[in-house]
């Protein structure tokens, strides 16, 4: 084992290997970041053999695999080099504590942004519904009054006016894109829902405060908002659907894929 470690130490480091492969491929750090969705500071840190921004060995290995594929290296071989240069591969962690490195001490009293956003969406839906029905009453009111004051015995059975009456079922406006589009323009708002599985989720605001952490099941949803930035960690990104600042994120993630995402005010852009 010591001979293997000694040989690994004689080879170029993981960071230098990734950097040289990127330069050989004529790619910038920004291009690699856009292709892999690994944030620029993390890419720069890994190329400098500084893995502190990764949040632990599990995340470091995940980022190394992603970057290796992006620059045309053998990911498995690079992971073996990382294990050897870091003093050997540690024991596998169970699924439960996998994200312990992401946890920070929760604030004893933090604002309930989820409740605030739900209330705002309800107000928007209520206003749309009130406007819809008020307009309908104004347009149909004259016909009803005129029919009452001047009945026409030769008119048909009145099927037309009755179909326009208030007892006719009317489709309620769905809180989809129109409701999501009502989010504040001067804040970043992330609506996260789980479809076809479950996922561990971590969300922090622009100051690094923890907004949410835990497992969400199929059908669950959460809403996060901040004045500047929302940082997410998705444990099973393939089961997560995102709406950011009123727009659906079209990216398709793979089941079981871990994703670290950042969104700011304006058009959805990942850091």
VENGI-V606453 format. One record per backbone hydrogen bond with DSSP energy under -1.0 kcal/mol. CO is the residue of the C=O (numbers start at 1). NH is the residue of the N-H. Records with the same first field share a line. If there is no record, write none. Layout:
# VENGI-V606453
CO=NH / NH
This chain:
# VENGI-V606453
1=5
2=6
3=7
4=8
5=9
6=10
13=17
14=18
15=19
16=20
17=21
18=22
19=23
20=24
21=25
22=27
23=26
28=32
29=33
30=34
31=35
32=36
33=37
39=43
40=44
41=45
42=46
43=47
44=48
45=50
46=49
51=54
56=60
57=61
58=62
59=63
60=64
61=65
62=66
63=67
64=68
65=69
66=70
67=71
68=73
74=78
75=79
76=80
77=81
78=82
79=83
80=84
81=85
82=86
83=88
84=87
95=98
97=100
99=102
100=103
111=113
112=116
113=117
114=118
115=119
116=120
117=121
118=122
119=123
120=124
121=125
122=126
123=127
124=128
125=129
126=130
127=131
128=132
129=133
130=134
131=135
132=136
133=137
134=138
135=139
136=140
137=141
140=144
141=145
142=146
143=147
144=148
145=149
146=150
152=155
158=162
159=163
162=165
165=168
174=176
176=180
177=181
179=182
180=183
188=226
189=245
190=224
191=243
192=222
193=241
194=219
199=216
200=235
201=214
202=233
203=211 / 212
204=231
205=208
209=205
212=203
214=201
216=199
217=220
220=194
222=192
224=190
226=188
230=263
231=204
232=261
233=202
234=259
236=239
237=240
239=195
241=193
242=249
243=191
244=247
247=244
254=238 / 257
257=237
259=234
261=232
263=230
